Amino acid sequence: MKTTNVLFEVGLEEMPARFMNDTEKQLKTKTIEWLKEIRLNYQKLSTFITPRRFAVLIEGLDEKQEDQEEEAKGPSVKIAKDQDGNWTKAAIGFSKGQGKTVDDIYLKEIKGTEYVFVNKFLEGKTQEELLPQFKDIIFSLNFPKNMRWANQNLRFIRPIKWLVALRDQTVIPFDITGVSTSNISYGHRFLGEKFVIANPTDYQSLLEEQYVIADTKKREKMIVDGIHTIEQEKGWTIPVDEDLLEEVTHLVEYPTVFSGSFSDEFLHIPKEVLITSMKEHQRYFPVQSQDEDLLPYFIGVRNGTADYIETVSRGNEKVLRARLQDAQFFFEEDQKQSIESNLKHLDRMVFQENLGTIADKVKRVVEIATIIGKELNLSNPEQKQIRRAASISKFDLVTNMVTEFTELQGTMGRKYATIFGEDEVVAQAIEEHYMPRNAHDQLPQSTIGSVVSIADKIDTIVGCFSVGLIPSGSQDPYALRRQAQGILQINQHNQLNINVMDLIQQVFALFEQNNIPTSEKSNVLQQLESFFKQRAAYIMKEANIEADIIDALLVNPLSDFSYILEKGKVLKSKRSTIDFKDKQEAYVRVLSLASKAEGDVMVDVSLFVKEAENNLYNSYLDVKEAYNEALANKDALAIDLLSPLVKPIHLFFDHIMVMDKDTKIRDNRLALLQMIANDVKRYADLTKVQWKQTQA
C-alpha cells in the first residue's frame, strides 16, 4: 500500500516549562491511540516540543484504511420469518439497513438459537477524510492551567498562533479559533523567521536552520555537553540537578551554556540559601570544588547562540548579585531576632480554620511526640530533646529567609537553631521533621527527628480527617497521602515498631480533649485505617511485593508496618516453592471451613470421635506457644513454626466429616479449625495468596 509522511505542528505563545513533559507524553499517546482507532498503520512516529510549539511527525502512514468485510447479526429466525417461511418486515428492514437484500441473508446458530446474518463490505476511508480529525487530538490535550485568548471560546494552555498540517506536500485543511492550517512555520522568536515546510521529514533540519532544536533529548544533550566542557576547562565540579536540567531544557529552543561569577563575600551565607537562590530564581547550576565546597561561580543556559555571550554573562551576574544581596540582608536580619520572639508570631499564622493556628499545632505536636517517645521507652534526656525540638520546630516559618524561600523551611530552622545555641540534636530534628518532602526524598536519620516528624504528620492527617478534609481523586491540598506514606517509611526504615492505629486513636482523643470539632469517631478511625492501608499497599508494591500478598497481609490491623513488610518479603520468596504449595493447601482448607463456625465455641476434647481430631489438636498445642512467641518478637519466619500442622491437617480432612449430623460434634470440629485459623490469620490470610511455580 502507498504511504505518505504527515506532520502536525501547533505554534503557541511560550508554554510553562513544568507542563511540557506531560504535554508531549499526552500528544504521543493520544496520537498512537487515534491512529489505531482510525485503522491507519505507520512505520515511525516522533513527537517534538519547545516552549513555542509541539508537533508530531508520522512517517510511512498508510494512504487509506484497509477494506473490511464485516458480519452483521440480525433478528432471530423466529422473528425474521413468518409461519409460511417468508421473510418478515424485520428481516427485510435489517438487510436493507446493511445495504443488502434478503437474498444475501444466511443463518447461524448461537447458543441453540438461529439468527440471520449478512456480510457487508466496508471500503476503507482515505487520509483526506481522516486526517483533519487530528484537530480533536489537539482539543483533547489536558493542562493544569488554561487561558482564553481575546474573545475566543477555546481555553488552552496558551493562545494558538499558527498551525501546520501536511500530508507530503499537501496541506491538511482545518482551523482552530480562526487559525487555519498551512505549510508555514516560525523559527526562534529573535533569531529565526517564518519559513515554508516543503516536506514533513525536513521538519527538524529546517527548524535547526531557524535556531530551534525541536527534539527535547537533543537540547538536553547540548546543555549537558556544554556543562561538561566548562567543567573540564575550569576544573570545576558542576552537579546536574535532574529537575533543574529538565526545566531549563524546556525554557529554551536553542541552548548555549555559559558561566558567570559572583563575589566570594556572599559565601558566608549558608550554601543552601545560595544554591536555592541560583536554582529557583535564576535557573542556574551551582559550581563546586573537587571537595564539594561551593565556589563563587554559576552556570547558565542562554536561549540563543554564543554571540556576545560575555555580555550575557555580565548581565546575569548583575541580576544574581541583586538576588544574593537580598539573601544576605534576610540572613543578617533574621539573626537579630530570637527563637522565642519568632514563636510568638505563630499565634497569628492560621494552620487551618477548624484546627487553629500554627502555635496550636505546635502544642499538639509536643504532646504527640511525648506520647511516641514514651512508647519507644526513650531516655529522659532524649525525651527532653524531643519536647524542645517539637516546641520550636516551626519557629523559622516567620523568618525573612523562609518567607522568601519557602522550600528552605526546616533547613533554615536548623541553621538558625545552631546559631542561637540550641543542642545540635535538636537543631537536626527541626530540619528532619519535614522529611520526607516527597515520595523519594531522604528520611530522618535521627530518632529525635523521626519522632517529631511522625508527630507533626500524624497531627495533620488526623486533624484533617476529623474536620472532613479527606483526599479525593487528585485533590489533596494538605499532601496527606505523602505524609501518611512518610510515617510508614520512617517507621519501617528506622525500625521504630510504632503501632500506627494505636497512635491514631491517642491523637484522636487529644483532638477531643482540645474541643476541636471532630466527626463521628468510629467512622473517622475506619477511614484512617483504610487510608493508611492504601499507602502501605503503595509502598509494598514499590518493593515489588505482589498484589495478592499485599491483600493477604493487610486484612489484619495496620500495626507495625516494618513487620508487615518483612512478612511480605518472606511470602514473596516462598510462593513459588513446592513446599509452600503443600503447606498453603493445608492452611487454606482450615481457613475456608473455619469460616462456617458460628461464634467463638470452645474446643471440648471429650467430643473428639476419631484419632485424627486428637492428633490435630495436640499438634496445634505443641506449636502454639513457640508460634505466638515468634509473632510477639516480630519474627517474619513465624509461619514456618506451623509446618508440623500440615500433615495432621491433611489427615484430619482425609478421615473426618466436619459437617457431622450431630451438631455438637460438628460445632466442636469447626471450633478446632477456627482456633487454628485465627492463629494462621494473625500472620496473613493465606487464602488470598496464589501459588506460582517458578518458570524453568
For each residue, the residues with C-beta under 8 A, 3 or more apart:
1: 62 63 64 66
2: 62 63
3: 42 43 60 61 62 63
4: 61 63 127 167 168
5: 57 58 59 60 61 167 168 199 200 201
6: 57 58 61 127 131 166 167 172 200
7: 55 56 57 58 164 165 166 197 200 203
8: 55 56 134 164 165 172
9: 53 54 55 162 163 164 165 185 203
10: 53 54 55 138 160 163
11: 52 53 160 161 162 163 164 185 186
12: 15 52 53 54 156 157 158 159 160 161
13: 52 158 159 161
14: 51 52 158
15: 12 19 20 23 51 52 157 158 250
16: 19 20 145 157
17: 20 51 246 247 248 250 251
18: 247 250
19: 15 16 22 23 143 144 145 157
20: 15 16 17 23 24 49 51 54 216 250
21: 24 25 246 250
22: 19 25 26
23: 15 19 20 26 27 49 54 141 143 157
24: 20 21 27 28 47 48 49 54 216
25: 21 22 28 29
26: 22 23 29 30 141 142
27: 23 24 30 31 47 49 54 56 137 141
28: 24 25 31 32 45 47 56
29: 25 26 32 33
30: 26 27 33 34 137 140 141
31: 27 28 34 35 45 47 56 58 134 137
32: 28 29 35 36 45
33: 29 30 36 37
34: 30 31 37 38 133 134 136 137
35: 31 32 38 40 41 42 45 58 61
36: 32 33 39
37: 33 34
38: 34 35 65 125 130 133
39: 36 65 66 124
40: 35 61 62 65 127 130
41: 35 61 62
42: 3 35 45 58 59 60 61 62
43: 3 59 60 61
44: 58 59 60
45: 28 31 32 35 42 56 57 58 59
46: 56 57 59
47: 24 27 28 31 54 55 56 57
48: 24 53 54 55 56 57 203 204 214 215 216
49: 20 23 24 27 53 54 55 214 216 250
50: 53 54 212 213 214 219 250 253
51: 14 15 17 20 250 251 252 253
52: 11 12 13 14 15 186 189 253
53: 9 10 11 12 48 49 50 185 212 214
54: 9 10 12 20 23 24 27 47 48 49 50
55: 7 8 9 10 47 48 49 164 203 214
56: 7 8 27 28 31 45 46 47 48
57: 5 6 7 45 46 47 48 200 201 203
58: 5 6 7 31 35 42 44 45 61
59: 5 42 43 44 45 46 200 201
60: 3 5 42 43 44
61: 3 4 5 6 35 40 41 42 43 58 127
62: 1 2 3 40 41 42 65 66
63: 1 2 3 4 126 127
64: 1 124 125 126 127
65: 38 39 40 62 68 124 125 126 130
66: 1 39 62 124
67: 121 122 123 124
68: 65 121 122 124
69: 119 120 121 122
70: 119 120 122
71: 117 118 119
72: 94 98 117 118 119 120
73: 115 116 117
74: 80 90 91 94 95 105 115 116 117 118
75: 79 80 90 91 94 115 116
76: 79 80 113 114 115 116
77: 80 81 107 113 114 115 116
78: 81
79: 75 76 88 90 91
80: 74 75 76 77 87 88 90 91 94 105 115 116
81: 77 78 85 86 87 88 91
82: 85 86 88
83:
84:
85: 81 82
86: 81 82
87: 80 81 91 92 102 105
88: 79 80 81 82 91 92
89: 92 93
90: 74 75 79 80 93 94
91: 74 75 79 80 81 87 88 94 95 102 105 116
92: 87 88 89 95 96 102
93: 89 90 96 97
94: 72 74 75 80 90 91 97 98 116 118
95: 74 91 92 98 100 101 102 104 105 118
96: 92 93 99 100 101
97: 93 94
98: 72 94 95 118 120
99: 96 120
100: 95 96 104 105 118 120
101: 95 96 104
102: 87 91 92 95 105
103:
104: 95 100 101 118 119
105: 74 80 87 91 95 100 102 116 117 118
106: 116 117 118
107: 77 114 115 116 117
108: 114 115 117
109: 112 113 114 115
110: 113 114 115
111:
112: 109
113: 76 77 109 110
114: 76 77 107 108 109 110
115: 73 74 75 76 77 80 107 108 109 110
116: 73 74 75 76 77 80 91 94 105 106 107
117: 71 72 73 74 105 106 107 108
118: 71 72 74 94 95 98 100 104 105 106
119: 69 70 71 72 104
120: 69 70 72 98 99 100
121: 67 68 69
122: 67 68 69 70
123: 67
124: 39 64 65 66 67 68
125: 38 64 65 129 130
126: 63 64 65 129 130
127: 4 6 40 61 63 64 130 131 167
128: 131
129: 125 126 132
130: 38 40 65 125 126 127 133
131: 6 127 128 134 165 167 172
132: 129 135 165 172 173 174
133: 34 38 130 136 137
134: 8 31 34 131 137 138 165 172 174
135: 132 138 139 174 176
136: 34 133 139 140
137: 27 30 31 34 133 134 140 141
138: 10 134 135 141 176
139: 135 136 154 176
140: 30 136 137
141: 23 26 27 30 137 138 157
142: 26
143: 19 23 146 156 157
144: 19
145: 16 19 157
146: 143 155 156 157
147: 155 156 157 158 159
148: 152 153 154 155
149: 152 154 156 159 160 177
150: 159
151:
152: 148 149 159 177 178
153: 148 177
154: 139 148 149 160 176 177
155: 146 147 148
156: 12 143 146 147 149 159 160
157: 12 15 16 19 23 141 143 145 146 147
158: 12 13 14 15 147
159: 12 13 147 149 150 152 156
160: 10 11 12 149 154 156 163 176 177 179
161: 11 12 13 179 186
162: 9 11 179 182 184 185 186
163: 9 10 11 160 174 175 176 179 180 181 182
164: 7 8 9 11 55 181 182 183 184 185 197
165: 7 8 9 131 132 134 171 172 173 174 181 182
166: 6 7 169 170 171 172 183 197 200
167: 4 5 6 127 131 170 171 172
168: 4 5 199 200
169: 166 183 198 199
170: 166 167
171: 165 166 167 181 182 183
172: 6 8 131 132 134 165 166 167 181
173: 132 165 180 181
174: 132 134 135 163 165 180 181
175: 163 178 179 180 181
176: 135 138 139 154 160 163 179
177: 149 152 153 154 160
178: 152 175
179: 160 161 162 163 175 176
180: 163 173 174 175
181: 163 164 165 171 172 173 174 175
182: 162 163 164 165 171
183: 164 166 169 171 196 197 198
184: 162 164 194 195 196 197
185: 9 11 53 162 164 194 195 197 206 207
186: 11 52 161 162 192 193 194 195 210
187: 191 192 193 194 195 207 209 210 211 212
188: 191 192 210 211 212 253 254 303 304
189: 52 192 253
190: 304
191: 187 188 210 211 254 304 305
192: 186 187 188 189 195 210 211 212
193: 186 187 210
194: 184 185 186 187
195: 184 185 186 187 192 206 209 210
196: 183 184
197: 7 164 166 183 184 185 200 202 203 206
198: 169 183 202
199: 5 168 169 202
200: 5 6 7 57 59 166 168 197 203
201: 5 57 59
202: 197 198 199 205 206
203: 7 9 48 55 57 197 200 206 207 214
204: 48 207 208 214 215
205: 202 208 209
206: 185 195 197 202 203 209 210
207: 185 187 203 204 210 212 213 214
208: 204 205 211 212 213 214
209: 187 195 205 206
210: 186 187 188 191 192 193 195 206 207
211: 187 188 191 192 208 253 254 304 305
212: 50 53 187 188 192 207 208 253 254
213: 50 207 208 218 219 222 253 254 255
214: 48 49 50 53 55 203 204 207 208 218
215: 48 204 218 219
216: 20 24 48 49 219 220 249 250
217: 220 221
218: 213 214 215 221 222
219: 50 213 215 216 222 223 249 252 253 255
220: 216 217 223 224 245 246 249
221: 217 218 224 225
222: 213 218 219 225 226 255 257
223: 219 220 226 227 245 248 249 255 257 301
224: 220 221 227 228 240 245
225: 221 222 228 229
226: 222 223 229 230 255 256 257 301
227: 223 224 230 231 238 240 257 285 299
228: 224 225 231 232
229: 225 226 232 233 257
230: 226 227 233 234 236 238 257 259 299
231: 227 228 234 235 236 237 238
232: 228 229 235
233: 229 230
234: 230 231 259 297
235: 231 232 290
236: 230 231 287 288 289 295 297
237: 231 287 288 289 290 292
238: 227 230 231 285 286 287 288 299
239: 285 286 288
240: 224 227 244 245 285
241: 244 245 279 285
242: 245 246
243: 246 247
244: 240 241 247 248 279 283 285
245: 220 223 224 240 241 242 248 249
246: 17 21 220 242 243 249 250
247: 17 18 243 244 250 251 283
248: 17 223 244 245 251 252 255 283 301
249: 216 219 220 223 245 246 252 255
250: 15 17 18 20 21 49 50 51 216 246 247
251: 17 51 247 248 283 301 303
252: 51 219 248 249 255 301 302 303
253: 50 51 52 188 189 211 212 213 219 303
254: 188 191 211 212 213 303 304 305
255: 213 219 222 223 226 248 249 252 301 302 303
256: 226 301 302 304 305 306 309
257: 222 223 226 227 229 230 299 300 301 302
258: 299 300 301 302 306 309 312 313 316
259: 230 234 287 297 298 299 300 313
260: 284 297 298 300 313 314 316 317 320
261: 296 297 298 317
262: 266 296 297 298 317 320 321 324
263: 266 296 321 324
264: 267 296
265: 268
266: 262 263 269 274 296 324 327 328
267: 264 271 274 294 296
268: 265
269: 266 273 274 324 327 328 331
270: 273 274 331 411 412 415
271: 267 274 275 286 294
272: 275 276 408 411 412 415
273: 269 270 276 277 327 331 401 405 408 412
274: 266 267 269 270 271 277 278 286 294 324 327
275: 271 272 278 279 286 294
276: 272 273 279 280 405 407 408
277: 273 274 280 281 282 320 323 324 327 405
278: 274 275 281 282 284 285 286 298 320
279: 241 244 275 276 282 283 284 285 286
280: 276 277 405 407
281: 277 278 323
282: 277 278 279 298 300 316 319 320 323
283: 244 247 248 251 279 300 301
284: 260 278 279 298 299 300 316 320
285: 227 238 239 240 241 244 278 279 298 299 300
286: 238 239 271 274 275 278 279 294 298 299
287: 236 237 238 259 294 295 297 298 299
288: 236 237 238 239 291 292 293 294 295
289: 236 237 292 293 295
290: 235 237
291: 288
292: 237 288 289
293: 288 289
294: 267 271 274 275 286 287 288
295: 236 287 288 289
296: 261 262 263 264 266 267
297: 234 236 259 260 261 262 287
298: 259 260 261 262 278 282 284 285 286 287 316 320
299: 227 230 238 257 258 259 284 285 286 287
300: 257 258 259 260 282 283 284 285 312 313 316
301: 223 226 248 251 252 255 256 257 258 283
302: 252 255 256 257 258 309 312
303: 188 251 252 253 254 255
304: 188 190 191 211 254 256 307
305: 191 211 254 256
306: 256 258 309
307: 304
308: 311 312
309: 256 258 302 306 312 313
310: 313 314
311: 308 314 315
312: 258 300 302 308 309 315 316
313: 258 259 260 300 309 310 316 317
314: 260 310 311 317 318
315: 311 312 318 319
316: 258 260 282 284 298 300 312 313 319 320
317: 260 261 262 313 314 320 321
318: 314 315 321 322
319: 282 315 316 322 323
320: 260 262 277 278 282 284 298 316 317 323 324
321: 262 263 317 318 324 325
322: 318 319 325 326
323: 277 281 282 319 320 326 327
324: 262 263 266 269 274 277 320 321 327 328
325: 321 322 328 329
326: 322 323 329 330 404
327: 266 269 273 274 277 323 324 330 331 401 404
328: 266 269 324 325 331 332
329: 325 326 332 333 400
330: 326 327 333 334 399 400 401 404
331: 269 270 273 327 328 334 335 401
332: 328 329 335 336
333: 329 330 336 337 400
334: 330 331 337 399 400 401 412 416
335: 331 332 416 419
336: 332 333
337: 333 334 341 342 399
338: 341 342 420
339: 342 343 392 395 416 417 420 422
340: 343 344
341: 337 338 344 345
342: 337 338 339 345 346 395 396 398 399
343: 339 340 346 359 362 391 392 394 395
344: 340 341 347
345: 341 342 348 349 398
346: 342 343 349 357 358 359 362 394 395 397 398
347: 344 357 359
348: 345 357
349: 345 346 357 358 359 397 398
350: 353 356 357 358
351: 355 356 357 358 360 361
352: 355 356 463 464 467 469 478
353: 350
354: 467 516 517
355: 351 352 360 361 463 464 467 516
356: 350 351 352 359 360 361 516
357: 346 347 348 349 350 351 360 361
358: 346 349 350 351 361 362 394 397
359: 343 346 347 349 356 362 363
360: 351 355 356 357 363 364 514
361: 351 355 356 357 358 364 365 394 456 459 460 463
362: 343 346 358 359 365 366 390 391 393 394
363: 359 360 366 367
364: 360 361 367 368 459 463 510 511 514
365: 361 362 368 369 390 393 452 455 456 459
366: 362 363 369 370 387 390 391 455
367: 363 364 370 371 510
368: 364 365 371 372 455 458 459 503 506 507 510
369: 365 366 372 373 386 387 389 390 451 452 454 455
370: 366 367 373 374 383 386 387 390
371: 367 368 374 375 503 506
372: 368 369 375 376 386 451 454 455 498 503
373: 369 370 376 378 382 383 386 451
374: 370 371 377 378 383
375: 371 372 498 503
376: 372 373 447 451 496 498
377: 374
378: 373 374 382 383 386 447 451
379: 382 383
380: 383 384
381: 384 385
382: 373 378 379 385 386 447 448
383: 370 373 374 378 379 380 386 387
384: 380 381 387 388
385: 381 382 388 389 423 425 426 429 448
386: 369 370 372 373 378 382 383 389 390 429 448 451 452
387: 366 369 370 383 384 390 391
388: 384 385 391 392 422 423 426
389: 369 385 386 392 393 425 426 429 430 433 448 449 452
390: 362 365 366 369 370 386 387 393 433 452 455 456
391: 343 362 366 387 388
392: 339 343 388 389 395 413 417 422 426 430
393: 362 365 389 390 413 429 430 433 452 456
394: 343 346 358 361 362 397 413
395: 339 342 343 346 392 398 399 413 416 417
396: 342 399 401 402 409 410 412 413 416 430
397: 346 349 358 394 402 409
398: 342 345 346 349 395 402 403
399: 330 334 337 342 395 396 402 403 412 416
400: 329 330 333 334 403 404
401: 273 327 330 331 334 396 404 405 408 412
402: 396 397 398 399 405 406 408 409 412 413
403: 398 399 400 406
404: 326 327 330 400 401
405: 273 276 277 280 401 402 408 412
406: 402 403 409
407: 276 280
408: 272 273 276 401 402 405 411 412
409: 396 397 402 406 412 413 434
410: 396 413 414 430 431 432 433 434 435
411: 270 272 408 414 415 431
412: 270 272 273 334 396 399 401 402 405 408 409 415 416
413: 392 393 394 395 396 402 409 410 416 417 427 430 431
414: 410 411 417 418 427 428 430 431
415: 270 272 411 412 418 419
416: 334 335 339 395 396 399 412 413 419 420
417: 339 392 395 413 414 420 422 426 427 430
418: 414 415 421 422 424 427
419: 335 415 416
420: 338 339 416 417
421: 418
422: 339 388 392 417 418 426 427
423: 385 388 426 427
424: 418 427 428
425: 385 389 428 429 446 448
426: 385 388 389 392 417 422 423 429 430 448
427: 413 414 417 418 422 423 424 430 431
428: 414 424 425 431 432 445 446 448 449
429: 385 386 389 393 425 426 432 433 444 446 448 449 451 452
430: 389 392 393 396 410 413 414 417 426 427 433 452
431: 410 411 413 414 427 428 434 435 449
432: 410 428 429 435 444 445 446 449 450 452 453
433: 389 390 393 410 429 430 444 449 452 453 455 456
434: 409 410 431 437 453
435: 410 431 432 441 442 443 444 449 453 486 490
436: 439 440 441 442 443 482 485 486 489 490
437: 434 441
438: 441 482
439: 436 482 485
440: 436
441: 435 436 437 438
442: 435 436 445
443: 435 436 450 486 489 490 493 494
444: 429 432 433 435 449 450 453 490 494
445: 428 432 442 449
446: 425 428 429 432 449 450
447: 376 378 382 450 451 494 496
448: 382 385 386 389 425 426 428 429 451 452
449: 389 428 429 431 432 433 435 444 445 446 452 453
450: 432 443 444 446 447 453 454 490 494 496
451: 369 372 373 376 378 386 429 447 448 454 455 496
452: 365 369 386 389 390 393 429 430 432 433 448 449 455 456
453: 432 433 434 435 444 449 450 456 457 486 490
454: 369 372 450 451 457 458 487 490 491 496 498 503
455: 365 366 368 369 372 390 433 451 452 458 459
456: 361 365 390 393 433 452 453 459 460
457: 453 454 460 461 483 484 486 487
458: 368 454 455 461 462 487 503 504 507
459: 361 364 365 368 455 456 462 463 507
460: 361 456 457 463 464 478 480 483
461: 457 458 464 465 480 483 484 487 528 531
462: 458 459 465 466 504 507 508 511 524 528
463: 352 355 361 364 459 460 466 467 511 516
464: 352 355 460 461 467 469 470 478 480
465: 461 462 468 469 470 480 519 524 527 528 531
466: 462 463 508 511 516 517 518 519 524
467: 352 354 355 463 464 516 517 518 519
468: 465 519
469: 352 464 465 477 478 480
470: 464 465 480 527 531
471: 475 476 480 481 531
472: 475
473:
474:
475: 471 472
476: 471 479 480 481 482
477: 469
478: 352 460 464 469 483
479: 476 482 483
480: 460 461 464 465 469 470 471 476 483 484 531
481: 471 476 484 485 535
482: 436 438 439 476 479 485 486
483: 457 460 461 478 479 480 486 487
484: 457 461 480 481 487 488 531 532 535
485: 436 439 481 482 488 489 535 538 539
486: 435 436 443 453 457 482 483 489 490
487: 454 457 458 461 483 484 490 491 500 532
488: 484 485 491 492 500 532 535 536 539 561
489: 436 443 485 486 492 493 539
490: 435 436 443 444 450 453 454 486 487 493 494 496
491: 454 487 488 494 496 497 498 500 560 561 562
492: 488 489 495 539 561 562 565
493: 443 489 490
494: 443 444 447 450 490 491
495: 492 562
496: 376 447 450 451 454 490 491 562
497: 491 560 562 563 634
498: 372 375 376 454 491 503 560
499: 502 503 559 560
500: 487 488 491 503 504 532 558 559 561
501: 504 505 525 528 529 532 557 558 559
502: 499 505 506 559
503: 368 371 372 375 454 458 498 499 500 506 507
504: 458 462 500 501 507 508 525 528 529 532
505: 501 502 508 509 525
506: 368 371 502 503 509 510
507: 368 458 459 462 503 504 510 511
508: 462 466 504 505 511 512 518 521 524 525
509: 505 506 512 513
510: 364 367 368 506 507 513 514
511: 364 462 463 466 507 508 514 516 518
512: 508 509 515 516 518 521
513: 509 510
514: 360 364 510 511
515: 512
516: 354 355 356 463 466 467 511 512
517: 354 466 467
518: 466 467 508 511 512 521 524
519: 465 466 467 468 523 524
520: 523 524
521: 508 512 518 524 525
522: 525 526
523: 519 520 526 527
524: 462 465 466 508 518 519 520 521 527 528
525: 501 504 505 508 521 522 528 529
526: 522 523 529 530
527: 465 470 523 524 530 531
528: 461 462 465 501 504 524 525 531 532
529: 501 504 525 526 532 533 557 558
530: 526 527 533 534
531: 461 465 470 471 480 484 527 528 534 535
532: 484 487 488 500 501 504 528 529 535 536 558
533: 529 530 536 537 554 558
534: 530 531 537 538
535: 481 484 485 488 531 532 538 539
536: 488 532 533 539 540 550 554 558 561 564
537: 533 534 540 541 550 554
538: 485 534 535 541 542
539: 485 488 489 492 535 536 542 543 561 565
540: 536 537 543 545 549 550 553 564 565 568
541: 537 538 544 545 547 550
542: 538 539
543: 539 540 565 568 569
544: 541 572
545: 540 541 549 550 565 568 569 572
546: 549 550 572 575
547: 541 550 551
548: 551 552 688 689 690
549: 540 545 546 552 553 568 571 572 575 684 688 689
550: 536 537 540 541 545 546 547 553 554 568
551: 547 548 554 555 685 688
552: 548 549 555 571 684 685 686 687 688 689
553: 540 549 550 556 564 567 568 571 684
554: 533 536 537 550 551 558 564
555: 551 552 681 684 685 688
556: 553 559 564 681 682 684 685
557: 501 529
558: 500 501 529 532 533 536 554 561 564
559: 499 500 501 502 556 563 564
560: 491 497 498 499 563 564 634
561: 488 491 492 500 536 539 558 564 565
562: 491 492 495 496 497 565 566 634
563: 497 559 560 566 567 634 636
564: 536 540 553 554 556 558 559 560 561 567 568
565: 492 539 540 543 545 561 562 568 569
566: 562 563 569 570 634 636
567: 553 563 564 570 571 636 639 683 684
568: 540 543 545 549 550 553 564 565 571 572
569: 543 545 565 566 572 573 636
570: 566 567 573 574 636 637 639
571: 549 552 553 567 568 574 575 639 684 689
572: 544 545 546 549 568 569 575
573: 569 570
574: 570 571 577 579 580
575: 546 549 571 572 580 689 690 691 692
576: 580 691 692 693 694
577: 574 580 581
578: 581 582 693
579: 574 582 583
580: 574 575 576 577 583 584 691
581: 577 578 584 585 691 693
582: 578 579 585 586 646
583: 579 580 586 587 642 643 646
584: 580 581 587 588 686 689 691
585: 581 582 588 589
586: 582 583 589 590 645 646 649 650
587: 583 584 590 591 642 649 680 686
588: 584 585 591 592 686 687
589: 585 586 592 593 649 650 653
590: 586 587 593 594 649 673 676 677 680
591: 587 588 594 595 677 680 681 685 686 687
592: 588 589 595 687
593: 589 590 596 658 670 673
594: 590 591 597 670 673 674 676 677 678
595: 591 592 677
596: 593 659 670
597: 594 601 667 670 671 673 674
598: 601 667 670
599:
600: 671 674
601: 597 598 667 668 670 671 674
602: 671
603: 617 668 671 672 675
604: 607 668
605: 608 614 617
606:
607: 604 664 665 668
608: 605 613 614 617 668
609: 613 665
610: 613 614 655 656
611: 614 615
612: 615 616 648 651 652 654 655 656
613: 608 609 610 616 617 652 656 669 672
614: 605 608 610 611 617 618
615: 611 612 618 619 648 651 652
616: 612 613 619 620 645 648 649 651 652 672 676
617: 603 605 608 613 614 620 621 672
618: 614 615 621 622
619: 615 616 622 623 644 645 648
620: 616 617 623 624 645 672 675 676
621: 617 618 624
622: 618 619 644
623: 619 620 626 627 641 642 644 645
624: 620 621 627 628 679
625: 628 629
626: 623 629 630 641
627: 623 624 630 631 638 641 642 679
628: 624 625 631 632 679
629: 625 626 632 633
630: 626 627 633 635 637 638 641
631: 627 628 634 635 638 682 683
632: 628 629
633: 629 630
634: 497 560 562 563 566 631
635: 630 631 638
636: 563 566 567 569 570
637: 570 630 640 641
638: 627 630 631 635 641 683
639: 567 570 571 642 683 684
640: 637 643
641: 623 626 627 630 637 638
642: 583 587 623 627 639 645 646 679 680
643: 583 640 646
644: 619 622 623 647 648
645: 586 616 619 620 623 642 648 649 676
646: 582 583 586 642 643 649 650
647: 644 650 651
648: 612 615 616 619 644 645 651 652
649: 586 587 589 590 616 645 646 652 653 676
650: 586 589 646 647 653 654
651: 612 615 616 647 648 654 655
652: 612 613 615 616 648 649 655 656
653: 589 649 650 656 658
654: 612 650 651
655: 610 612 651 652
656: 610 612 613 652 653 669
657: 660
658: 593 653 666 669 670 673
659: 596 666
660: 657 665 666 669
661: 666
662: 665 666
663: 666 667
664: 607 667 668
665: 607 609 660 662 668 669
666: 658 659 660 661 662 663 669 670
667: 597 598 601 663 664 670 671
668: 601 603 604 607 608 664 665 671 672
669: 613 656 658 660 665 666 672 673
670: 593 594 596 597 598 601 658 666 667 673 674
671: 597 600 601 602 603 667 668 674 675
672: 603 613 616 617 620 668 669 675 676
673: 590 593 594 597 658 669 670 676 677
674: 594 597 600 601 670 671 677 678
675: 603 620 671 672 678 679
676: 590 594 616 620 645 649 672 673 679 680
677: 590 591 594 595 673 674 680 681
678: 594 674 675 681 682
679: 624 627 628 642 675 676 682 683
680: 587 590 591 642 676 677 683 684 686
681: 555 556 591 677 678 684 685
682: 556 631 678 679
683: 567 631 638 639 679 680 686
684: 549 552 553 555 556 567 571 639 680 681 688 689
685: 551 552 555 556 591 681 688
686: 552 584 587 588 591 680 683 689
687: 552 588 591 592
688: 548 549 551 552 555 684 685
689: 548 549 552 571 575 584 684 686
690: 548 575
691: 575 576 580 581 584
692: 575 576
693: 576 578 581
694: 576
695:
696:
